[in-house]
Structures are given as C-alpha cells and as structure tokens.
Amino acid sequence: MKYRVIGKTGLEASVLGLGCMRFPVEGEDASKIKKDEAIEMIRYALDHGINYIDTAYPYHGGESETLVGEALKDGYREKAILITKSPGWLIKTKEDFHKYLDEQLKKLQTDHLDIYLLHALNVNTWATYKEIDVFSAIEEAKAQGKIKHIGFSFHDEYKVFEEIINAYDWDLCMLQLNYMDMEEQAGLKGLKLAEEKGIPVIVMEPLKGGMLANPSQEVSELWETYPEKRSAVEWALRYVSNFENVKVVLSGMSSLDQIKNSISIADQLTVGNLDDAGLELVEKVKEAYKARVQVPCTDCKYCVPCPQGVQIPRAFTFYNRAHIFNQIEAIKGQYNAQVPAEAKAGQCIACGICEPKCPQKIQIIDSLKRVAVAFE
C-alpha cells in the first residue's frame, strides 16, 4: 500500500480509501446492510493497509455510520483515519450543526473524527452554512476535540467551488474526478486551484459510479493495445492517482473481492505512474466514449431559461451519459430522481423559442422527445 500525507493535517493516508456507501444489502433496501459481510470488508481493508474510512450521514439510509461504528470496535478505531460529513441539507441553525455532529459521534462510537467534511456543498447548502456562521461552529467543535480537521465535499459548478475554497482555511477538499469528468463540476481547474492554495484533494467517483469498470468491447480492445495488461479499474485508479495533489482515491467497494482486487493495484498508484503512451491511450478511450454521444450539446445554456421550465441541457446530459456508458436503466433512475417533474423533457410544448439560440444547431424539440421516450 502507498501512503500520502494529507497536507497540513499531517495524516499519512493510504492512497486507496474505502467509501462506506455501497456495502452488500438484503434485497433492494439500502438500509438493510449485510452486517457481517460489511464488517469483514472494513476490517480486511484495515488489516491490509487501507486506513482512510469515509462514511456520511445519509449513506445506506442512515445506517452506514452505525455499521462503521460496529466495525471499528476491538481496536480497529485506532487503525483508521475516520471521516464523516455534516448533512447540510438538514441544517438550519448553528445548533443543528452541533446536534448532528453529536449524533454522528454516537453512531460511530467515537469521541472524535479525524476529518469532518461539509457534505456535497452546492450553491444552496453553502448559502445556508454562511447564514448560520458555520465557521464559528467548526471552531467550537475543534476546541471541544470533537473534530480534528475540516474540509468539504463538492457537487456544483467551478465558480461556486472557487468561492467556497477561498472562504476559509480548509484542511482538505473532496472532488468528483475521473478521466471522463475532468471538465465537470470543479474538474481539473478545481484540482489546480486547490493545489495553488496548498489544499490537498481527496477524489471520489474515480470509476464514475462503476461505469468505467465495465467498458464496452470497443473500449476493452483499446485497453488491450497497451503492452502491459491492466484492467479498466486499474486504468481509472491510475489516472486520478497520477496527480500529485490527489492524496486519497476513494472507492465505494461493494464486496470483499473488490477490496482485494483494489489492494492488489494500490502499489501502482504513484504520482507519475502513467507514461506518455498511457496518457495518450486514456485520451483515445475518452474519445471512444464521447463518440457515443447522441445530442451534441455543449451545456452553453443559450437555450435556457425555457418558458415551460424544462432543464434542456441537463436532460441532454443524462441522455448522453446513458448512451456513452450503455447504462440506460441506471441513468433513467438518476434522471427521474434528480430532475423535478416540472423540469423534465416531456414538459416541452414545442414552442420553438430555444432552437434559434442554439450555437450547435441542435434540433432541440425532437431531441427532447427522444429523452422523454427513453426516460419518462
């Protein structure tokens, strides 16, 4: 196992971290974790060099923290760098911040967290945190010894990231990064800005929710052209760990076999582990995925606001993603969960106002119909 120091925290973390959000469950109910299997997974990880254990308040229907607390008994807490996250969408006052922190410490059966993150910051949760003066709450929790280091995880546009990272003396931040998402959310620009400010980065979704782990035949054949045989998982983990300011690559593994496989790769996760030929091959794979794009939308947003409230670029993003990764049903579920009913593609009345505004000359009305047929 390779280790990297997380900036000024001084914590020496395994470059491969365990995300506690995809444990095996009974049936379809995410809250019904297969307890014995999940505890075995966590303890195996800790016994074999993984020391970065990341959970959060909502994972597994609110049961992940409790499960992790059980797994860290019998001396395992001392082996772990333990991370959980403040549920900003539930917090309305500074008192709420402390209330949820205390609840999480109780569930995790510990008196302190090595790292506490403000969870999934976006423009809305960030506004709330500013209103309640979350920074004074953080300092109070630190003074009480309940949290050692503070950071945030992020899901929004780069300009929001820029404001947040400049607002406080953060110890670290967590970004969604993989070789297909370097221009999404904070992206590569965010990674570089964090490095300029001396703020280390933890990477989540290195496999894009598992989508990069199961490549198409075309992509598999491209990977096979490299002299050294590597799995799609290894390529994805190598790519994000190649950056010096990435300190931990977090993977939400769902079986003991996945943990064993990832640990077998971990020794290769060094800065500069990809040569020029490897980086060129990753670019070819990206282009192969992008060639499956159905609607050539660049997310310029010239077409919005729509008079009917349709989130046009967002609808096309989901539709393209479903075809790029051949994951129609999975992305359909995400689309219906994340896009409000009043903003879905099917709300289009073919008024035609958007089409003349599109620099890409997309037939937006017909394309929205295709989205509606596929997803709605």
C-alpha positions as CSV (number, residue, x, y, z in Angstrom):
1,M,0.0,0.0,0.0
2,K,1.2,3.5,-0.8
3,Y,0.6,6.4,1.5
4,R,0.5,10.2,1.1
5,V,0.4,12.9,3.7
6,I,-2.8,15.0,3.6
7,G,-1.2,18.4,3.6
8,K,-1.0,20.3,6.9
9,T,-3.1,17.7,8.7
10,G,0.0,15.5,8.8
11,L,-2.2,12.5,8.4
12,E,-0.5,9.7,6.5
13,A,-3.3,8.2,4.5
14,S,-3.5,5.2,2.2
15,V,-3.8,6.4,-1.4
16,L,-6.7,4.0,-1.7
17,G,-9.6,4.8,0.6
18,L,-12.8,2.9,1.4
19,G,-16.0,4.6,0.8
20,C,-18.8,3.2,3.0
21,M,-21.8,3.7,0.8
22,R,-22.0,0.6,-1.3
23,F,-22.0,-2.3,1.1
24,P,-23.9,-5.5,0.2
25,V,-27.5,-5.3,1.2
26,E,-30.5,-7.6,1.6
27,G,-32.8,-7.2,-1.4
28,E,-33.3,-3.6,-2.7
29,D,-33.4,-1.9,0.7
30,A,-30.1,0.1,1.0
31,S,-30.6,0.4,4.8
32,K,-30.6,-3.4,5.3
33,I,-26.8,-3.9,5.2
34,K,-25.4,-7.4,5.3
35,K,-23.7,-6.6,8.6
36,D,-21.3,-9.5,8.9
37,E,-20.1,-9.1,5.3
38,A,-19.7,-5.3,5.6
39,I,-17.8,-5.6,8.9
40,E,-15.5,-8.2,7.4
41,M,-14.8,-5.9,4.4
42,I,-13.9,-2.9,6.6
43,R,-11.7,-5.0,8.9
44,Y,-10.0,-6.7,6.0
45,A,-9.2,-3.3,4.5
46,L,-7.8,-2.0,7.7
47,D,-5.7,-5.2,8.2
48,H,-4.3,-4.9,4.7
49,G,-3.2,-1.2,4.6
50,I,-6.2,0.8,3.8
51,N,-6.6,3.3,6.7
52,Y,-8.9,6.0,5.2
53,I,-12.5,5.1,6.1
54,D,-15.1,7.5,4.7
55,T,-18.8,7.5,5.6
56,A,-21.7,10.0,5.7
57,Y,-25.0,10.7,7.5
58,P,-27.3,9.5,4.6
59,Y,-25.3,6.5,3.3
60,H,-27.3,3.3,3.4
61,G,-30.5,5.0,4.5
62,G,-28.7,6.4,7.6
63,E,-27.3,3.1,8.7
64,S,-23.7,3.3,7.3
65,E,-22.3,5.3,10.3
66,T,-23.8,2.8,12.8
67,L,-22.3,-0.1,10.8
68,V,-18.9,1.6,10.7
69,G,-19.0,2.2,14.4
70,E,-19.5,-1.5,15.0
71,A,-16.7,-2.4,12.6
72,L,-14.3,-0.1,14.4
73,K,-14.6,-1.9,17.7
74,D,-11.9,-4.3,19.1
75,G,-9.0,-1.9,18.4
76,Y,-9.9,-1.1,14.8
77,R,-10.7,2.6,15.5
78,E,-7.0,3.1,16.3
79,K,-6.1,1.8,12.8
80,A,-8.5,4.2,11.0
81,I,-8.5,7.8,9.7
82,L,-12.2,8.2,10.3
83,I,-14.2,10.6,8.1
84,T,-17.9,11.5,8.1
85,K,-19.8,14.5,6.8
86,S,-22.2,17.2,8.1
87,P,-25.6,16.9,6.4
88,G,-26.0,20.5,5.2
89,W,-29.5,19.9,3.7
90,L,-30.8,19.2,7.2
91,I,-29.1,22.1,9.0
92,K,-30.9,25.4,9.5
93,T,-29.1,26.7,12.6
94,K,-25.7,26.6,14.2
95,E,-27.3,24.4,16.9
96,D,-28.2,21.9,14.2
97,F,-24.6,21.6,13.2
98,H,-23.7,20.5,16.7
99,K,-26.7,18.3,17.1
100,Y,-26.0,16.2,14.0
101,L,-22.3,16.1,14.9
102,D,-23.0,14.7,18.3
103,E,-25.5,12.1,16.8
104,Q,-22.8,11.0,14.3
105,L,-20.2,10.6,17.0
106,K,-22.6,8.4,19.0
107,K,-23.4,6.3,16.0
108,L,-19.7,5.9,15.2
109,Q,-18.9,5.1,18.8
110,T,-16.1,7.5,19.0
111,D,-15.3,10.8,20.8
112,H,-13.7,12.4,17.8
113,L,-13.5,12.5,14.0
114,D,-10.1,12.7,12.3
115,I,-11.8,14.6,9.4
116,Y,-15.2,16.2,9.2
117,L,-16.5,17.4,5.8
118,L,-19.3,19.7,5.0
119,H,-21.2,17.3,2.7
120,A,-21.9,17.8,-1.0
121,L,-21.7,21.6,-1.0
122,N,-23.6,23.4,-3.7
123,V,-24.8,27.0,-4.1
124,N,-27.8,26.3,-1.8
125,T,-26.2,24.5,1.1
126,W,-23.3,26.9,1.0
127,A,-25.7,29.8,1.4
128,T,-27.2,28.2,4.5
129,Y,-23.8,27.5,6.0
130,K,-22.8,31.1,5.6
131,E,-26.1,32.3,7.1
132,I,-25.6,30.3,10.3
133,D,-21.9,31.2,10.6
134,V,-20.8,27.6,10.3
135,F,-17.2,28.6,10.7
136,S,-17.7,29.6,14.4
137,A,-19.5,26.2,14.9
138,I,-16.5,24.4,13.4
139,E,-14.1,26.2,15.7
140,E,-16.2,25.3,18.7
141,A,-16.2,21.7,17.7
142,K,-12.5,21.7,17.2
143,A,-11.9,23.4,20.6
144,Q,-14.0,20.6,22.2
145,G,-11.8,18.0,20.4
146,K,-14.7,16.5,18.5
147,I,-13.2,17.1,15.1
148,K,-9.5,17.3,14.2
149,H,-9.6,18.6,10.7
150,I,-12.2,20.3,8.5
151,G,-12.9,20.1,4.8
152,F,-15.8,19.9,2.3
153,S,-17.0,17.7,-0.5
154,F,-18.4,19.4,-3.6
155,H,-21.0,19.0,-6.3
156,D,-21.6,22.1,-8.3
157,E,-20.1,24.4,-10.9
158,Y,-16.5,25.7,-10.8
159,K,-17.4,29.3,-9.9
160,V,-19.2,28.0,-6.7
161,F,-16.1,25.9,-5.9
162,E,-13.9,29.0,-6.3
163,E,-16.0,31.0,-3.8
164,I,-16.0,28.2,-1.3
165,I,-12.3,27.3,-1.4
166,N,-11.4,31.0,-0.9
167,A,-13.8,31.5,2.0
168,Y,-11.9,29.6,4.8
169,D,-8.6,28.0,5.7
170,W,-9.7,24.5,4.8
171,D,-7.6,21.4,5.6
172,L,-8.7,19.5,2.5
173,C,-11.5,19.1,0.0
174,M,-13.1,16.2,-1.9
175,L,-13.9,16.4,-5.6
176,Q,-15.5,14.1,-8.1
177,L,-12.8,13.3,-10.6
178,N,-12.2,10.6,-13.2
179,Y,-10.8,10.6,-16.7
180,M,-14.3,11.3,-18.1
181,D,-15.2,14.1,-15.7
182,M,-12.2,16.4,-15.8
183,E,-14.3,19.2,-17.2
184,E,-17.3,18.5,-15.0
185,Q,-18.1,20.3,-11.7
186,A,-14.9,21.7,-10.2
187,G,-12.9,19.4,-12.5
188,L,-9.2,19.9,-13.4
189,K,-9.5,23.6,-12.8
190,G,-10.6,23.0,-9.3
191,L,-7.8,20.5,-8.7
192,K,-5.3,23.0,-9.9
193,L,-6.8,25.9,-7.8
194,A,-6.7,23.7,-4.7
195,E,-3.0,22.9,-5.4
196,E,-2.2,26.6,-5.8
197,K,-3.8,27.2,-2.4
198,G,-2.0,24.3,-0.7
199,I,-5.2,22.4,-0.1
200,P,-5.0,18.7,-0.7
201,V,-7.7,16.8,-2.6
202,I,-9.5,13.6,-1.9
203,V,-11.0,12.1,-5.1
204,M,-14.5,10.5,-5.1
205,E,-16.1,8.6,-8.0
206,P,-12.8,7.6,-9.7
207,L,-14.8,4.9,-11.5
208,K,-17.8,7.2,-12.2
209,G,-20.1,5.1,-10.0
210,G,-18.7,1.9,-11.5
211,M,-19.4,2.9,-15.1
212,L,-15.7,2.9,-16.0
213,A,-15.3,-0.6,-14.5
214,N,-17.4,-2.3,-17.2
215,P,-16.2,-1.0,-20.6
216,S,-17.7,-1.7,-24.0
217,Q,-16.0,-4.2,-26.3
218,E,-14.6,-1.2,-28.2
219,V,-13.0,0.3,-25.1
220,S,-11.7,-3.0,-23.9
221,E,-10.0,-3.5,-27.2
222,L,-8.3,-0.1,-26.9
223,W,-7.0,-1.0,-23.4
224,E,-5.7,-4.3,-24.8
225,T,-3.4,-2.3,-27.2
226,Y,-1.1,-1.3,-24.3
227,P,1.9,-3.6,-23.8
228,E,1.2,-4.1,-20.1
229,K,-2.2,-5.7,-19.4
230,R,-4.3,-3.7,-17.0
231,S,-7.9,-3.9,-16.0
232,A,-10.3,-1.0,-16.7
233,V,-10.4,-0.4,-12.9
234,E,-6.7,-0.2,-12.7
235,W,-6.5,2.4,-15.6
236,A,-9.2,4.5,-13.8
237,L,-7.4,4.4,-10.5
238,R,-4.0,5.0,-12.0
239,Y,-5.3,8.1,-13.8
240,V,-6.5,10.1,-10.8
241,S,-3.7,8.9,-8.5
242,N,-1.2,10.3,-11.2
243,F,-1.8,13.8,-9.9
244,E,0.5,14.9,-7.0
245,N,-2.2,16.9,-5.1
246,V,-4.6,13.9,-5.1
247,K,-3.8,12.3,-1.7
248,V,-6.6,9.7,-1.5
249,V,-8.6,7.9,-4.2
250,L,-11.8,6.9,-2.6
251,S,-13.6,3.9,-3.9
252,G,-17.1,2.7,-2.7
253,M,-16.4,-1.0,-3.0
254,S,-19.3,-3.4,-2.6
255,S,-17.6,-6.8,-2.0
256,L,-14.6,-8.3,-0.3
257,D,-13.3,-9.4,-3.7
258,Q,-13.4,-5.8,-5.0
259,I,-11.4,-4.7,-1.9
260,K,-8.8,-7.5,-2.5
261,N,-8.5,-6.5,-6.2
262,S,-8.1,-2.8,-5.5
263,I,-5.5,-3.5,-2.8
264,S,-3.6,-5.6,-5.4
265,I,-3.5,-2.5,-7.6
266,A,-2.7,0.0,-4.8
267,D,1.1,-0.3,-5.1
268,Q,0.9,1.1,-8.6
269,L,-0.9,4.2,-7.5
270,T,2.0,6.6,-7.5
271,V,2.5,10.1,-8.8
272,G,3.6,9.9,-12.4
273,N,2.5,6.3,-12.8
274,L,1.3,6.8,-16.4
275,D,3.8,7.3,-19.2
276,D,3.1,9.4,-22.3
277,A,1.8,6.3,-24.1
278,G,-0.6,5.6,-21.3
279,L,-1.9,9.1,-21.2
280,E,-2.4,9.1,-24.9
281,L,-4.4,5.8,-24.6
282,V,-6.6,7.3,-22.0
283,E,-7.4,10.2,-24.4
284,K,-8.3,7.6,-27.1
285,V,-10.6,5.9,-24.7
286,K,-12.3,9.2,-23.8
287,E,-12.9,9.9,-27.4
288,A,-14.3,6.4,-27.9
289,Y,-16.8,7.0,-25.1
290,K,-17.6,10.5,-26.4
291,A,-18.3,9.1,-29.9
292,R,-21.4,7.6,-28.4
293,V,-22.9,11.0,-27.7
294,Q,-26.4,11.3,-29.0
295,V,-27.1,15.0,-28.7
296,P,-24.1,17.3,-29.4
297,C,-24.9,19.7,-26.5
298,T,-22.0,21.6,-25.0
299,D,-24.0,22.9,-22.0
300,C,-23.6,26.5,-23.1
301,K,-27.1,27.2,-21.7
302,Y,-28.1,29.6,-24.5
303,C,-31.4,27.6,-24.8
304,V,-32.5,28.4,-21.2
305,P,-34.5,29.6,-19.4
306,C,-37.3,27.6,-21.1
307,P,-40.8,29.2,-20.8
308,Q,-42.0,25.8,-19.6
309,G,-39.1,25.3,-17.2
310,V,-37.5,22.4,-19.0
311,Q,-33.9,21.9,-17.9
312,I,-32.8,21.3,-21.5
313,P,-29.0,20.9,-21.2
314,R,-29.4,18.8,-18.1
315,A,-31.9,16.4,-19.9
316,F,-29.3,16.0,-22.7
317,T,-26.5,15.3,-20.2
318,F,-28.4,12.4,-18.7
319,Y,-29.4,11.1,-22.1
320,N,-25.9,11.2,-23.5
321,R,-24.4,9.6,-20.3
322,A,-26.9,6.8,-20.6
323,H,-25.7,6.0,-24.2
324,I,-22.0,6.7,-23.6
325,F,-21.8,4.1,-20.9
326,N,-24.6,1.9,-22.2
327,Q,-26.4,2.3,-18.8
328,I,-29.9,3.2,-19.9
329,E,-31.9,1.9,-16.9
330,A,-29.4,3.2,-14.3
331,I,-29.3,6.7,-15.8
332,K,-33.0,6.7,-16.2
333,G,-33.3,6.2,-12.5
334,Q,-30.9,9.0,-11.8
335,Y,-32.8,11.3,-14.2
336,N,-36.2,10.6,-12.6
337,A,-34.8,11.0,-9.1
338,Q,-32.8,14.2,-9.8
339,V,-34.8,16.2,-12.4
340,P,-38.1,17.7,-11.0
341,A,-41.3,16.7,-12.7
342,E,-41.9,20.2,-13.9
343,A,-38.5,20.4,-15.5
344,K,-38.4,17.1,-17.4
345,A,-38.1,16.8,-21.2
346,G,-41.8,15.8,-21.5
347,Q,-42.9,19.3,-20.4
348,C,-41.7,20.7,-23.8
349,I,-44.7,22.1,-25.8
350,A,-42.6,22.7,-29.0
351,C,-42.8,26.4,-28.8
352,G,-39.5,26.6,-30.7
353,I,-38.1,29.6,-28.8
354,C,-34.9,27.6,-27.9
355,E,-33.8,26.3,-31.3
356,P,-32.7,29.6,-33.0
357,K,-30.5,30.3,-29.9
358,C,-28.5,27.0,-30.1
359,P,-24.9,27.5,-31.5
360,Q,-24.8,23.8,-32.2
361,K,-28.0,23.9,-34.4
362,I,-29.4,21.0,-32.4
363,Q,-33.0,20.0,-33.2
364,I,-33.9,20.6,-29.5
365,I,-37.6,19.7,-29.8
366,D,-37.1,16.4,-31.5
367,S,-34.2,15.6,-29.1
368,L,-36.3,16.3,-26.0
369,K,-38.9,13.9,-27.4
370,R,-36.2,11.2,-27.6
371,V,-35.3,11.9,-24.0
372,A,-38.9,11.7,-22.9
373,V,-39.4,8.4,-24.7
374,A,-36.3,6.9,-23.2
375,F,-36.7,8.1,-19.6
376,E,-40.3,9.1,-18.9
